[in-house]
Amino acid sequence: MTSFGSLYRNQSNIDFVPLWRKGLMLSTALVTISLLAPLLRGFNLGIDFEGGTAWTVPAADVEVGEARDALRPVGEADAKIQIIGGTDLRVQSQTTDSDSVADVRAALSELTGVDTGEIGLTTVGPSWGDEITGKAVRALVFFFVAIALYITVRLEWKMAMAALIALLHDIIITVGSYAVFQFEVTPATVIAFLTILGYSLYDTIVVFDKVKENEQRVGNRLTYTGMVNRSMNQVMMRSLNTTITSVLPVLSLLVIGALVLGAVTLQEFSIALLVGLLSGAFSSIFIAAPLLSRFKEREPQFVLIRERVEAREGPIDGGDQPSEPADQKPSADDGPQPARRSPRTPAGADRAETVARAATGTAIPRGRKRRRKN
């Protein structure tokens, strides 16, 4: 059976423990960059957070350099100038003075030949952005508390701790990507940050729920790391399908909505979603799972189980564990199970006896049962 076939049937046997070490190194690098980027580069805040004025004018044939030269006489050469969708010119400045706003509008009208009344104008005070930021932070804190309580009641508190650390990891990387690539931070970005929280938790909860189920099924036959390793193999295809079906619509928003239709709001929203989804899929494998394994392996009962397993099977370095016991009932996620041969009969014993009798000309009496060696 091919590797993909085994994965599709939930019969993969990937040893995740060595991959955890590599994933931890990559995660450490990403988190470090994400924490340093805001300090070194800062954020590209939109006018909703900084306050100011934005002018939007149809100008398909105007270049950014031409617009900057036209705004230089009115003191706005350093304004933020963008071409949106290939058809509109957008200028953003922190100025809110009515005379300066009128001067910029007149300069843009002279540059593009568009009447001043057709130039879109948006003015926002900085207090509005502060209010949105405060509400987002309160919503984030409430979400963390609610999720911690739910996972603690539904599963256990150590799983809640591992899930929240993985979620914080996803938020840091998503926020850091905006500082690294200087994507504009707008209210749509804040909404996207809050949206990705549920996506980031989904894969983690699926794995933890399967681990909890295996605790009842496996008992003391596997170490806790072995149970986590097995559980991840059992739900890997489900996690892949969920991530792929979530990423594809977001890519369509980014490519079709933003790049083809020129909808800037869709771009701001979809970039945060895409980074959050990919980071969430990564953290469920390389952050949440190894953290849970580390937390639980320190419990006395699982320390004792590891000692018993290693005494019976030898030292266990990775996720390799003893095979499934014969009395273990497979779950639906385990996929079809191969037929088990009786342990009392060595493989090929009956065939060897038949070949030997045929070679010597000795017939096997009809109706005689084949012997089984104990």
C-alpha positions in Angstrom: 0.0 0.0 0.0 1.3 3.4 -0.9 2.0 6.1 1.7 -0.9 8.2 0.5 -3.2 5.1 0.5 -2.2 4.4 4.1 -2.8 8.0 5.0 -6.2 8.1 3.3 -7.3 5.0 5.2 -6.0 6.4 8.6 -3.4 3.6 8.7 -0.3 5.8 8.5 2.6 5.1 10.9 4.4 8.4 11.0 6.8 8.9 13.9 6.1 12.5 14.9 8.5 12.7 17.8 11.6 13.4 15.7 9.6 15.9 13.6 8.5 17.7 16.8 12.2 18.6 17.4 12.5 20.1 13.9 9.2 21.8 14.2 10.1 23.4 17.5 13.3 24.9 16.0 11.2 26.3 13.1 8.6 27.6 15.5 11.2 29.3 17.7 12.6 31.1 14.7 9.2 32.2 13.4 8.1 33.5 16.9 11.4 35.3 17.4 11.1 37.1 14.0 7.4 37.9 14.8 8.3 39.4 18.1 11.2 41.5 16.8 9.5 42.7 13.6 7.1 45.1 15.4 10.0 46.6 17.3 12.3 47.0 14.3 9.8 47.9 11.6 6.5 48.7 13.4 3.0 48.3 11.9 1.5 49.8 8.8 -1.5 51.2 10.6 -4.5 52.4 8.5 -6.2 55.7 9.1 -8.7 54.0 11.3 -6.0 53.5 13.9 -3.8 56.5 13.3 -6.5 58.9 12.4 -6.3 61.1 9.3 -7.9 61.5 5.9 -8.1 59.3 2.8 -8.9 60.5 -0.8 -10.0 58.1 -3.5 -10.1 59.2 -7.1 -10.5 57.4 -10.4 -7.2 57.6 -12.2 -6.3 54.7 -14.4 -3.4 56.4 -16.2 -1.7 58.2 -13.2 1.4 56.8 -11.7 2.4 57.0 -8.0 5.4 59.2 -8.7 3.2 61.6 -10.7 0.7 61.8 -7.8 3.5 62.5 -5.3 4.9 65.3 -7.4 1.4 66.8 -7.7 1.0 66.7 -3.9 4.4 68.2 -3.1 3.3 71.9 -3.4 0.5 71.3 -0.8 2.9 69.6 1.7 1.7 66.0 1.2 4.6 64.5 -0.7 5.1 62.0 2.1 1.5 60.8 2.0 0.7 57.1 1.5 -0.2 56.7 -2.2 -1.6 53.5 -3.6 -3.1 52.2 -6.9 -6.2 50.2 -6.1 -7.4 47.6 -8.6 -5.5 49.3 -11.4 -8.2 52.0 -11.7 -8.3 54.1 -8.5 -5.7 56.3 -6.8 -5.8 56.4 -3.0 -4.0 58.9 -0.9 -3.8 58.6 2.9 -2.5 61.3 5.2 -2.7 62.0 8.9 -3.9 65.6 8.3 -7.4 66.4 9.3 -7.3 70.2 8.9 -10.1 71.4 6.6 -7.9 73.7 4.5 -5.2 71.0 3.9 -8.0 68.5 3.0 -9.4 71.0 0.4 -5.9 71.7 -1.0 -5.2 68.0 -1.5 -8.6 67.5 -3.2 -7.9 70.4 -5.5 -4.5 69.0 -6.4 -5.9 65.6 -7.2 -8.6 67.1 -9.3 -6.1 69.0 -11.3 -3.9 65.9 -11.7 -6.7 63.5 -12.9 -9.2 65.9 -14.4 -11.9 64.6 -12.2 -14.3 67.1 -10.6 -13.6 67.7 -6.8 -17.1 66.4 -6.0 -16.3 63.0 -7.4 -13.3 62.5 -5.2 -14.1 60.2 -2.3 -13.2 61.6 1.1 -12.9 59.8 4.4 -11.8 61.4 7.7 -11.3 59.4 10.9 -10.2 60.5 14.3 -7.6 58.4 16.2 -9.9 57.7 19.1 -12.1 55.5 16.9 -9.1 53.1 16.3 -8.3 53.0 20.0 -11.9 52.0 20.8 -11.8 49.2 18.2 -8.5 48.0 19.6 -9.8 47.9 23.1 -12.9 46.0 22.1 -10.8 43.5 20.2 -8.5 42.9 23.2 -11.5 42.4 25.5 -13.0 39.9 23.0 -9.7 38.1 22.8 -9.5 37.8 26.6 -13.1 36.6 26.9 -12.4 34.0 24.2 -9.3 32.7 26.0 -11.2 32.3 29.2 -14.2 30.6 27.6 -12.1 28.1 25.6 -10.0 27.3 28.7 -13.1 26.5 30.7 -14.7 24.5 27.9 -11.6 22.3 27.2 -11.0 21.8 30.9 -14.6 20.6 31.4 -14.8 18.6 28.2 -11.2 17.1 28.3 -8.8 18.3 31.0 -6.9 21.4 32.1 -3.5 20.3 30.7 -5.0 20.0 27.3 -6.5 23.4 27.7 -3.1 24.8 28.6 -1.4 23.2 25.6 -4.2 24.4 23.2 -4.0 28.0 24.5 -0.2 28.1 24.1 -0.6 26.9 20.5 -3.3 29.5 19.9 -1.1 32.3 21.3 1.7 31.0 19.0 -0.6 31.4 16.0 -1.6 34.9 17.0 2.0 36.0 17.4 3.0 34.7 14.0 0.0 36.2 12.3 0.6 39.6 13.9 4.3 39.4 13.1 3.7 38.7 9.5 1.9 42.0 9.2 5.0 43.8 10.6 7.4 41.8 8.4 5.6 42.3 5.1 4.1 45.7 6.1 0.5 44.7 5.3 -1.9 47.5 6.3 -3.7 46.9 9.6 -7.4 47.8 9.4 -10.6 46.9 11.2 -11.0 44.1 8.7 -7.6 42.7 9.9 -8.8 42.8 13.5 -12.0 40.9 12.5 -9.8 38.3 10.7 -7.6 37.9 13.8 -10.7 37.0 15.9 -12.0 34.7 13.1 -8.9 32.6 12.9 -9.1 31.7 16.6 -11.7 29.0 16.0 -9.8 27.6 13.0 -6.6 27.4 15.0 -8.2 25.4 17.7 -10.1 22.9 15.5 -7.3 20.6 14.6 -5.9 20.7 18.2 -9.3 19.7 19.7 -9.7 16.8 17.2 -6.3 15.4 18.2 -6.9 15.8 21.9 -10.3 14.2 21.7 -8.7 11.2 20.0 -6.0 11.0 22.6 -8.7 11.0 25.4 -10.4 8.2 23.6 -7.2 6.2 23.3 -6.5 6.6 27.0 -9.6 4.5 27.7 -8.8 2.0 24.9 -5.1 1.4 25.3 -4.7 1.6 29.1 -1.2 0.9 30.2 0.0 -0.7 26.9 1.4 2.6 25.5 3.3 5.5 26.9 1.5 8.8 26.7 3.8 10.0 23.9 2.9 6.8 22.0 -0.8 7.5 22.4 -0.4 11.1 21.1 1.6 9.7 18.2 -1.0 7.1 17.4 -3.9 9.6 17.7 -2.3 12.0 15.3 -1.9 9.2 12.7 -5.5 8.3 13.2 -6.9 11.8 12.5 -4.2 13.0 10.1 -6.4 12.7 7.0 -9.3 14.5 8.7 -7.0 17.4 9.7 -5.5 17.6 6.2 -9.0 17.6 4.6 -10.2 20.3 7.0 -7.2 22.5 6.4 -7.3 22.2 2.6 -11.1 22.9 2.4 -10.6 25.9 4.6 -7.6 27.3 2.8 -9.1 27.1 -0.7 -11.9 29.6 -0.2 -9.5 32.0 1.5 -7.2 31.8 -1.5 -10.1 32.5 -3.7 -10.9 35.6 -1.7 -7.2 36.7 -1.9 -6.7 36.0 -5.6 -10.1 36.7 -7.2 -11.5 39.2 -4.8 -8.4 41.3 -4.1 -6.2 40.9 -7.1 -8.8 40.5 -9.8 -11.7 42.6 -8.5 -9.6 45.1 -6.6 -11.4 44.7 -3.3 -8.8 45.9 -0.8 -11.0 45.0 2.2 -11.1 41.3 1.0 -7.3 41.4 0.7 -6.9 42.7 4.2 -9.2 40.1 5.6 -8.0 37.1 3.6 -4.2 37.6 4.3 -4.8 37.3 8.0 -7.1 34.3 7.6 -4.5 32.5 5.3 -1.6 33.1 7.7 -3.7 32.0 10.7 -5.0 28.8 9.0 -1.5 27.7 8.0 -0.1 28.6 11.4 -3.0 26.7 13.1 -2.4 23.5 11.1 1.3 23.8 12.0 0.8 24.4 15.7 -1.6 21.5 16.2 1.1 19.1 15.2 4.3 20.8 16.4 3.2 22.9 19.4 0.0 21.5 21.0 0.8 17.8 20.7 4.4 17.8 22.0 3.4 20.2 24.9 0.6 17.9 25.9 2.9 14.9 25.8 5.5 16.7 27.9 2.9 17.7 30.5 1.4 14.3 30.8 4.6 12.2 30.8 5.5 13.9 34.1 2.4 12.4 35.9 3.3 9.5 38.2 0.9 7.1 36.5 2.4 7.7 33.0 6.0 7.6 34.4 5.2 4.1 35.7 3.6 3.1 32.4 6.7 4.2 30.5 8.9 2.2 32.9 6.8 -0.9 32.3 6.7 -0.5 28.5 10.5 0.1 28.3 11.1 -2.9 30.6 9.0 -5.0 28.2 10.0 -3.5 24.9 13.3 -1.8 25.5 14.1 1.9 25.4 11.7 4.0 23.4 13.3 7.0 21.7 10.5 8.1 19.5 6.8 7.3 18.9 7.4 3.7 18.0 5.3 1.6 20.3 4.2 -2.1 20.7 1.7 -3.3 18.2 -2.0 -3.2 18.9 -3.0 -6.0 21.3 -5.2 -8.7 19.9 -8.0 -7.9 22.4 -8.0 -4.3 21.4 -11.1 -3.2 19.6 -10.3 -0.9 16.7 -12.2 2.3 16.4 -13.8 3.6 13.2 -10.9 6.0 12.7 -8.4 3.2 12.6 -9.6 2.0 9.2 -10.0 -1.6 8.1 -7.8 -4.0 10.1 -5.8 -6.8 8.6 -6.9 -10.4 9.5 -4.9 -11.8 12.4 -3.3 -15.2 12.2 -3.7 -17.5 15.2 -0.5 -17.3 17.4 -0.6 -21.0 17.9 0.2 -21.9 14.2 3.5 -20.7 12.7 3.0 -19.1 9.3 3.3 -21.6 6.5 3.3 -24.8 8.7 0.4 -26.4 7.0 1.7 -25.6 3.6 5.1 -27.1 4.4 3.5 -30.4 5.6 1.5 -30.6 2.4 4.6 -30.1 0.2 6.6 -32.7 2.1 3.9 -35.4 1.8 3.6 -34.6 -1.9 7.3 -35.0 -2.4 7.4 -38.5 -0.7 4.2 -39.7 -2.3 2.4 -39.9 1.0 -1.2 -39.0 0.7 -3.0 -37.0 3.3 -6.0 -39.0 4.6 -9.3 -37.5 3.5 -11.2 -35.8 6.3 -8.0 -35.6 8.5 -7.6 -32.3 10.1 -4.3 -30.6 9.7 -2.0 -30.6 12.7 -1.2 -27.5 14.5 2.0 -27.1 16.4 1.6 -25.7 19.8 
